[in-house]
Amino acid sequence: MKYKIGFIGTGVMGGALAAAVRQRCGDMLLSNLHEEKAAALAEKLGCRHGDNAAVASLCEYIVLAVKPQVMFSVLEEIRPVLQSRADRFVIISIAAGITVKSVKEALGADVPVIRLMPNTPVAVGEGVILCSFDGCSEEEKAEFYGLFEKAGFCDEIKEELIDAAGSLTGCGPAFAYMVMQALADGAVAVGVDRARAIKYAEMTLKGAAELALKTGEHPEKLKDAVCSPGGSTIEGVEVLEKYSVRSAFAEAVKASCEKNKKLGKK
């Protein structure tokens, strides 16, 4: 039996992507280093599970949802299986820092490769998925977008920019949660109970993002619209500027980008 798509790796990100794809595809196979994890997710999603070799031999789209540190060992494992195939297949890699060139060299074949950089909100269908295509047909691109539609916003980007952009989209949720927690802490400090403070912080960030997306206005303009002359908001903004919060977040993205580049080295 052949499958449309298979996942090698069913951890946090692999599992979230598989759950999203399952909404668009009933023809899916899962594998994981720990077989019981793949079996549990397969039962939950109503699909099949097997080993890495099965995914490599039976699936049209093969998602390598493993960490960069183990990517090359997985590629080495499935290499002979893929080289024995006479039909066309597409490799999809989500490992940070691992280039398309490195994947092809490890496989010893010039096969179609899609490099992805997803972020954790794919678990609720609100992710950002950066993608770079190499050797894929227009039909395969369209099919990929259809398969991953329920995971969130997919955007094609040049591969040389994927580590840089992924440092924002991939690492950004963690930075956003730090802001969320900090805002809630501030509210608690002035008397708001913890549960309400967290909910208010969550809804405020969500609303601010929705307003920016729907209006298309520059963030600076939206910020200025909240800052009445001599008001409380500008007072808070001045404190943030005093402690270089804006610069700190920019430096965090740059540091994450440098780390992404190092992860791609064997």
N, C-alpha and C positions, 0 to 999 in steps of 0.2 A: 504494500500500500504506500502511495506517495502522499506527502503533506504539502500544503501551501507554504507554511512557515514553521520553523522550529527554534526553540530557545535553548542554548547551552548556557546554563546559569540562571537560577531562579531566586536570587537574593532579593534585596529590597527593590533595586531598580529593575532587574530582569523580571521579577514577579509583577511589578506594577505595569510594566510595558506589556507583558503577556496578558494581563487582565484587560487592558485597554484594547489590545488587538483582538482578543477573543470576542469582543462585541461586534467585530466586523468579519471575523473568520471562524468557521467551525472546524477548520481543517488544520490542527495545530499539534505539535509534538514537543514535549519538554524533557530536559535532562539537567542533572545537577551532580556535583561531586558527591553530595550526600543524597542517595537515591530516594530516601524517605521524604525529603523536602520537595523533590519534583513530583513524587506520587501524591503528596498532600495537596499541592497546588493544582495538579491535574484533576484530582477529584473535585476540588472546589470549583474549577472552571469548566468541568465537564469535557475534558479532552484526554489525550493519551500521553504517557511518559515512556521513556526508554533511556538508553545510554548515549554518550556523545557520538559514538560511531553511527548509531541509528539516525540521529538528527542530521549528521553530516552526509549520510548516504540517501536519505529519503525526502529531504525538504528542499523546496525550490528557493526559499529565502532562509538563510541560516544566521540567526542573531547570536553573536558572541557577547553575552552579557556577563563578562567576567572582569575581574580587577586587572589593571595594567600589569601588576606583578606576576600574574599567572597566565597572561595572554599567550606568550610565546610557547609555553609548555602545552597549552591547549591546541595551538596551531600545529605544533609538532605531532601531537597525538592524532589529529584528524587529517593531517596532510595526505597520508597514503590513501585514505578513504576518498577524499576529494579528487585526488589525481586519477583514481580508477573510474570516476564517473564519466559517462559519455554524453550526458544531458547537460543543459545549461542550468546554472544556479547562481545566486547572488549572496555574497557575504555581507553581513551588517555588523559593524563593530561599534560598541559603545565605550570602549576603553579610552580614558583620558590620556592624551599624549602619544598614543600609538598611531602613526601615520598610515595612510593607505599603502604607500610604498613598502613600509615595514611588513604589513600584512601579506602583501603579494610576494615579497622576498621569502618570508617564512613558509609560505605555501608552495613556493617554487612554480608559480603559475600566474599568468596574467588574466585573472578572473574579475568579473564585475564586483566592485566593493562600494558599499555605502558606509560612510563614517558618520556616526551620530554623537551628539552631545546633548542628552536629555537632562532635565532636572526633576527633583522629587515631586513637584506638584502634578506630574503625570498620573500619580496615584489617584487624583480626584478629577482627572480630565482637564486640568488647567496648566499643564506643563508647557515649557518652551523646549522645542527639539530642534537643535541646529543640525543640518545635514549637508554632507558633501558627497557628490556622486562621481564615480570613476568607472567608465566602461559600461554604464547602464543605458538601456534604450529608453526612449520616451514613454513607451508602454510600461516598462518596469518602474520608472519614476512615478507615473500616475498610479500604478498599483500600490507602490509603497505608501504614497500619501493616503490612499484609501484605507489601507490596513492600519495605519497609525493615526487616523483621523480622531478617534476618541481619546487619544492621549493628550491632545492639546494643540498648540500652534507649532506647526513645522515650517522651518524657513531654510531655504538653500543658501549656503554661504561658501565662499572660497575656502579650501582646506587650510591655506596658510593663515586664515583669520579665525579658525575654529577654536584654537586654544585661547586666544584673546577674548573672543566673544563668550566662550564657555566659562571663562573666569567670572563673568558677570552673571550669566544665566544659571550656570551650574552651582556656583558657590553663593550666589546672591540670596537664595532662600535662607541660608544660615545667617547671613548678615541681617536680613529682614527680621528674622526671629529675635536677634539681639536687640534691634530697635523696638520691636514689639514688647519684649520683656522690660527694657529700660523705661519705656513710656508707662507701662503698668506700674513699675516700681515707683516712679515719680508720683503717680496718682495715689498709690497706697501711702506714700510718705505724707501726703496732705489730707489723708483721712478716708479715701475711698476703699471699700473692702476689696480683697484680692480678686475674687471671682469676677466682680463687675469691672475692675480695672483691666483685667486680661481681655474680657469680652469687648470692652470699649476700645482697647488698643487694636484688637483684631479687626473690628468693624471699621475703625477709622482708617487703617492702612488699606483695607479692601476698598473702601469707598473712595479714598484718594486715588488709588490706582485706576478704578473704573472711570472716575472723572477725567483723568489724564487720557485714558484710552479713547473715551467717547467724544471728548472735545477736540483732541489733537493739539491742545495748547502746550506750549513749552513749560516744563516744570517750574522754571523761574517765574514765569508769568502767573501760574497758578499759586505759587507761594506768595507772591506779592499781593495777590487778591485777598489773601487771608490777613495780611499785615496792615491793620489800620494804623494811621499815624498816632504815635504815642500809646498804642494799645499793648495788650498782654502778649500777643503773638510775636511781635517784633522784639519784645523784651526777651522772650525765650530764644528767638533766632540769634540774637546778639550773644547769648550765652553759648550756644552751639558753635558760633563762629570763633568765640574766644578760645574754646577748647579744640579748635581745628577739626571738628567732626567731619565736615565735608572732605577735607584732605585725607583724613584717616580712612574713610571708606574707599576713596580713590586708590590709596596706597595698598589697601587690602586686596582690591581687584588685581593690581599689578603684581603683588606678591603671589597670589594664587596662579596667575598666568605663568610666572617663572617656574612654579612648582609643577604645573601641568607639563611644561616642556621637559623637565627632568624625569617625569614618570614615563615618558616615551622611550627612554634609553634603556637598552638591555643591561 
